[in-house]
Structures are given as structure tokens and as C-alpha cells.
Amino acid sequence: MGDTPLGWAAGNGHDGVVKLLLGRHDIDPGKPSEAGQTPLLQAARNGHEGAVKMLLGRDDVNPNKPDRYETSLFLAPYNGREGVVKMLLGRHDINPDQPIEDGQTPLLCAA
């Protein structure tokens, strides 16, 4: 509940819908849900690599933006999403040392 259409599609692996929504000018790909989760966070958490790739291809998506607590790079290893972790770490603008609110880092989570 409280998801944006893009967030719901990305979080549930509906790549065709993600592509369609990203083609619209009235969709904000960085808009968080009521819980504060962006479409990228939702896709990364659930391991939907196609959606992650499309969202990371956008200039208006911040891959380091946390929800209330975690970032995409924190949630992906926490949920065992190795392919998503590789995609995120392959970018120059990802901060692998960005701690969450309680001080944990993605590396600690992955371990």
C-alpha cells in the first residue's frame, strides 16, 4: 500500500510496465512510496535486475538515496541479490561505504 505505479511495477519485476512508465514525461522515477522507498530500492530489494538496469540508466535516479533507513546497495546483499549488487558496484556514483542510520554498511550486511 502506498506504492507509486512505477515502484509497484519495479518491485514486482514487471519490466514491460517499468519501461512503459519510464517513457512517460509525467512519471518521476525517483518518487518514493509512502514508506519512503524509491522504485530503485524496491527493484533492488527484490532482485529484479531488468528494472534495476532501466532505473540506473536514468540521470534522474539517485542510486544512493535511502528510504527511511537503507539504500539499494544495503538491501540488495541483505536479500541475497548478487546480480543487483554487481550492477550497483559497477557504477562510479555508488558509495559502498554509505552507512545506514544505525551505522551498518553494505559490506557488513553482505558478510
C-alpha positions in Angstrom: 0.0 0.0 0.0 1.2 3.5 -0.8 3.4 2.5 -3.7 3.7 4.6 -6.8 2.8 2.7 -10.0 6.4 2.7 -11.1 7.5 1.4 -7.7 5.0 -1.4 -7.7 6.0 -2.4 -11.2 9.7 -2.3 -10.4 9.3 -4.1 -7.1 7.3 -6.9 -8.7 9.6 -7.4 -11.8 7.1 -6.1 -14.4 9.9 -4.8 -16.8 7.5 -4.1 -19.6 5.4 -1.8 -17.4 8.6 -0.2 -16.0 9.7 0.6 -19.5 6.3 2.0 -20.4 6.1 4.2 -17.3 9.7 5.4 -17.7 8.8 6.6 -21.2 6.2 9.0 -19.8 7.0 12.6 -19.0 4.7 12.8 -16.0 6.4 10.0 -14.1 9.1 10.8 -11.5 11.3 7.7 -11.4 12.8 8.8 -8.1 9.5 9.4 -6.3 9.3 7.3 -3.1 6.3 5.4 -1.8 4.6 6.4 1.4 7.1 4.2 3.2 9.9 6.2 1.6 11.1 3.5 -0.9 12.0 4.6 -4.4 11.4 2.3 -7.4 15.1 1.5 -7.5 15.0 0.4 -3.8 12.0 -1.8 -4.4 13.5 -3.4 -7.5 16.9 -3.9 -5.8 15.4 -5.4 -2.7 13.5 -8.0 -4.7 16.3 -8.7 -7.2 14.6 -7.5 -10.4 17.7 -6.9 -12.4 15.9 -5.7 -15.5 14.1 -2.9 -13.6 17.3 -2.0 -11.7 19.1 -1.7 -15.0 16.5 0.6 -16.6 16.3 2.8 -13.5 20.1 3.0 -13.2 20.1 4.2 -16.8 18.3 7.3 -15.9 20.1 10.6 -14.9 17.2 11.5 -12.6 17.5 8.4 -10.3 19.9 8.7 -7.3 21.3 5.2 -6.5 22.5 6.4 -3.1 19.1 7.7 -1.9 18.0 5.8 1.2 14.4 5.1 2.3 14.0 6.0 5.9 16.9 3.6 6.8 18.5 1.7 3.9 20.0 2.2 0.5 19.7 0.0 -2.6 23.2 -1.3 -2.0 22.3 -2.2 1.5 19.1 -4.0 0.7 20.4 -6.0 -2.3 23.1 -8.0 -0.4 20.8 -8.3 2.6 18.3 -10.2 0.4 21.0 -12.2 -1.5 20.6 -10.3 -4.8 24.1 -10.8 -6.1 23.3 -9.7 -9.7 21.9 -6.4 -8.4 24.9 -5.9 -6.1 27.2 -6.4 -9.1 25.3 -3.8 -11.1 25.3 -1.3 -8.3 29.0 -1.7 -7.6 29.8 -1.4 -11.3 28.8 2.3 -11.1 31.1 5.2 -10.3 28.4 7.1 -8.4 27.6 4.4 -5.8 29.0 4.9 -2.3 29.8 1.4 -1.0 30.7 2.8 2.4 27.5 4.8 3.0 26.2 3.7 6.4 22.6 3.4 7.2 21.1 5.2 10.2 22.5 2.7 12.8 26.0 2.8 11.3 25.9 -0.5 9.4 27.5 -0.5 5.9 26.6 -2.6 2.8 29.8 -4.7 3.4 28.7 -5.6 6.9 25.3 -6.5 5.6 26.8 -8.7 2.8 29.1 -10.5 5.3 
